[in-house]
């Protein structure tokens, strides 16, 4: 029995994705946001999170062995919330926008907040 398993060890190897650091383009900064993609092993709720590209995300999202998550990440605009003259919110601000997006994404991937502690990551005025 062991010899049968030992012959097929390559079937039991788990390929981990390479973590990337997003590099927003000038057009991304004009749009004010980018999509970010993440993956972690399905059987390890508090396991390591990998930030991945869209193509890799599409591949891993089809696998039952991985949990994937994406979020909209704000990278430009006012840092803090701004208001109109009548007191209505004019702009949520980068900090609040990313905090809300991260909070929503953390429902499916609890420790994502630990991976993204800096809400101004990739921010540019």
N, C-alpha and C positions, 0 to 999 in steps of 0.2 A: 504494500500500500504506500509506504513512504517513497519508494522508488517511482511510483506513478505520479505522486505529487511533485517530487523533486524534478521530474522531467518537464513539468509544465509550470515552473515557478514564474516565468514571464507573464503568465495569465493573471497572477496575483499581485503584480506590481501596480502601484497607484502612481500615475503621473501627476505631479503637482504643477500648477501653472506658474509662469514667471510673473512676478509682480512688476507693474509698470508705474511710472510717475507721469501723469498726464502733462502734455505740453500744449496748452491752448494757443490757437493762432490768433492773429489780429482780428479776423472775422468773428471768432468766438468771443473775444472781448467786446466787440461791437454788439453782439447778440446778448451779452451780459451773463451767459451761463454755458455750461457744458454738461453732458451726461457722463456720470462716472459709474463704473461697473465693478462688482465685487463677487467673490466666491469663497466658500468655506466648505469643509467636509460635512456631509449631512449627519453623520453619527457623532459629531463633536460640537455640541451647541456653543461652547465657549472657545472653540479652536481658532487657529490662525486664519486671518482673513487676508486674501490676496486681491489686490486691485489689478484688474485685467482690461484688455482692450475689448471693443465691441465684438470682434470676430471670435475671440476666445470665449467671451460671455455666451454667445450664441451656441457654441459647442457644448459648454458645461451646463447650460440651462436644460439641455435634453437628457442629462444623466441623472438617475435617481440617487447617485452617490454624492452629489454636490448640491448645495443651496446657493442660489444666485440672488443678487439684489442689485438694483440700479437706482441712482438718484440724480436729481437735477441739482447742480452745484453752481451757485452764483459766483462770478469772478470779477464783476465790475459794477459800478454804480456807487451810490452813497453808502458808507459803512453803516451808519445808524438810520433809524426810521426818520422820515421827513413828513411834514404836515402841510396841508394847504392853509390858506388864510382863515377858512371857516372851521378849522380844527380836524377835518377829515384827513385820513392817511393819504399822503401823496405817493410814498414809496416805502416799502417794508424795510429796506436796507439790506445789505449783504449779510450782516450778522444774523438778523432775525430770519431771513429767507433760508440760509443754510442750517440754522438751528431747527427750523420747522421741517425741512427736507430730511435732515438727519434723524429727527425724531420719528418721522413716518417710516423711513427705511429701517430703523432699528427694531420695528415690530417683527420683521421677518429675519433679522440678523442682529441679535441682541448686543453683541459687543462691538458693533460698528462704531459706536461713539468713542471707544477706546482707540480705534484705528484712525479716526479723524478728530483729534482734540482741538485742532486749530481751525476755527470757522472762517478764517481769512486766508486759508491756504490757496495759493494761486491767484489771489486778489491783486488787481492792478487798477490804479486810479484812472 
